[in-house]
Each structure stands twice: as structure tokens, then as C-alpha cells.
Amino acid sequence: MRIIFIRHGEPDYVHDCLTDQGKLQALAAAERLKDEGIEGIYSSPLGRAAETAAAAAKALGLSVMTLDYMRELHWGSMDGMPIPADGHPWDLADMLAAEGYDLTDPSWREHPYFSRNRVTGEADHVARKTDEWLLSLGYERRGAYYRCVRPDKGQKTVALFSHGGSSAAAMGHILNLPFPYACGLFHLEFTGITVIRLDRNPGKQTLPCLELANDSRHIRGLRCHRPADM
């Protein structure tokens, strides 16, 4: 199975929708995805992701299924005590790297930057729900690996439209990367495309394969042309 992760287009965060530029990016991403053999489209329930997914669904003649847990993550102190960078996980990943902290350390949840940070629980929730979703698609998590429990070996491909934070949490979990490391590694462009492949052979248990990461070639040079002021 191939899982195609797509970040939403350029957003208007205030109104939770796409900007005009974001709409063009969504259309470009939809065109880019036409030849991927996508059989199912999933999306965060938030407007900016749902709108990006809708463009692909229209182009592919598919419906969109909502994964509520893939909405964007929230961060910040849970006890009122300050956390550097207000708990923003991407900034914290950069800070930890500058401090020489090992971002691959599995005990990252115990670090002061994350032990009281709301984002830690939310990232773990995404990880748990991602495994439930993958099991529904025929892939059972076993330690660091996934076992194909489907009865056939067809190469199913699905697309998931979401956000920088929830995508980093889900992809990091699938690829066995600690969440802070995934945040530092995946700086996703708007409509950036990442592809992870799981073995399609029934009964086979293997390590997930990263086919493509943050491909945004489809929006290079893309500009929204607005009428000149009168």
C-alpha cells in the first residue's frame, strides 16, 4: 500500500480556508496526483485541508472521507509555567539541535520542553489513531514494523490531506522517528507531497519505505495574478 500525505494549500488561518494562491496550489496538486492510482481520499476536518482535498476529489472522481484526529496540533504549557518558544515544536526542535540534544532520543517526552507541552499528548494521539486507521486498511503494527493482513496483494494507494504538525506526527510514527526529530526533518511546503509505502504481500512484515518526501515541484513558479488597483 502507498500512503500519499499532502499538506494543505496556502491558508487563510483566520477563516480556516485557502487563499486565492492556496486554491491554485490545490488545483496544481490535484493535477499532479492524477496518475498516482489513488483509490481513497482522506482529510482532516479543518477547512484548509478539506478544501485542498476537495480539489483532488473532483479531479479524480472520488469522495472525501474525514479523519477527525488529523486536525492540526496545538502546543503550549499545560500548567501555566512558560516553555521556550511557547512550546512551538518546530522551534523547539531547532533549539534542541543547537543545544546538542539527541533528537532521536526515545525519552524526548521527559524533556522539559515537552513534558508539560500540550503537543506531546496530541502527537501521541495521532500516532495511536494512525495505527487504528492503518489496521482498517489491512496493516497491523508490530513493534517498529507493519504486517500486511490483507487477503490480496493489490497495490492500494490512498491520499491523506492534513497539516504540518499532524502529518509530522503520523509520518514520524510510521517511520519510527521521534516527534521532535520528525518536526525538524519535515518542513512541509504547502501541498508538499510525501509518499510512504508498506509491503503489499499478505503476511509480510517489513519496515515502511519512504518513496518521496515533500515534493512541491507542481507549485514552482505558481503565482496568483490579481487585478491591478484602479
Buried (B, 14 or more C-beta within 10 A) or exposed (E): BBBBBBBBBBBEEEEBBBBEBBBBBBBBBBEBBEEBEBBBBBBBEBBBBBBBBBBBBEBBEBEBEBBEBBBBBEBBEBEEEEBEBEBBBBBBBBBBBEEEBEBEBEEBBEBEBBEBBBBBBBBBBBBEBBBEBBEEBBBEBEEEBBBBBBEEEEEBBBBBBBBBBBBBBBBBBBBBBBBBBBBBBBEBBBBBBBBBBBBBEEEBBEEBEEEBBBBBEBBEEBEEEEEEEE
